[in-house]
């Protein structure tokens, strides 16, 4: 991406957000893009995220990739597949030989991770337990360098960049298999928490110390979410959203 392609405001923002931690804080401060009806689904570039001041998981991953590419990080994302087809996409990076991530979600446990993981698979596994809700269960992951899209403008396009989503859906995903016993235990714990604390989402998972900062609406409130509907509609993006 040529520097002159960015506006002055975009260049200033990119210069300021020079680390994954700073990008995570920037994304945490944005309202989550709920894509509410009667509006249509969106898949905005970094430019669209800055213009509209909102992002869902894939838009956040594209914004992070665009920003951090200018600071020497390859534009790499990790895509999750789930049994309920509500997938999740995060930006991933390597620092001092270890893997971390930057992410945005409507679930507290699906945000970023500090660079403490030896492999992308180890990083992906840290999302397995927080992914479990009434319908969600991780089944696979794929690591994709967005530069495979060639000259396609996923960074600064003024229009939706649906080709990115189609490419990720077509990418081969490596399987993640978890025991049914463990899954049932996590699901039971999730449902028990939701019954005891309606409208909240659990925060206390094994490995929580590896999480980066989470948005203020979750932190210290055990995942309180005002007016949120069913759990199945709160994680990432449905595979049926491609248009």
Secondary structure as GFF3:
##gff-version 3
##sequence-region A 1 243
A	DSSP	three_ten_helix	3	5	.	.	.	ID=ss1
A	DSSP	alpha_helix	8	16	.	.	.	ID=ss2
A	DSSP	alpha_helix	20	28	.	.	.	ID=ss3
A	DSSP	beta_strand	31	32	.	.	.	ID=ss4
A	DSSP	alpha_helix	46	52	.	.	.	ID=ss5
A	DSSP	beta_strand	54	55	.	.	.	ID=ss6
A	DSSP	alpha_helix	57	69	.	.	.	ID=ss7
A	DSSP	beta_strand	76	82	.	.	.	ID=ss8
A	DSSP	beta_strand	86	95	.	.	.	ID=ss9
A	DSSP	beta_strand	98	102	.	.	.	ID=ss10
A	DSSP	three_ten_helix	108	110	.	.	.	ID=ss11
A	DSSP	beta_strand	113	117	.	.	.	ID=ss12
A	DSSP	alpha_helix	120	125	.	.	.	ID=ss13
A	DSSP	alpha_helix	128	131	.	.	.	ID=ss14
A	DSSP	beta_strand	138	145	.	.	.	ID=ss15
A	DSSP	three_ten_helix	146	149	.	.	.	ID=ss16
A	DSSP	alpha_helix	162	170	.	.	.	ID=ss17
A	DSSP	beta_strand	174	175	.	.	.	ID=ss18
A	DSSP	alpha_helix	180	196	.	.	.	ID=ss19
A	DSSP	three_ten_helix	208	210	.	.	.	ID=ss20
A	DSSP	three_ten_helix	231	233	.	.	.	ID=ss21
A	DSSP	beta_strand	237	238	.	.	.	ID=ss22
A	DSSP	three_ten_helix	239	241	.	.	.	ID=ss23
###
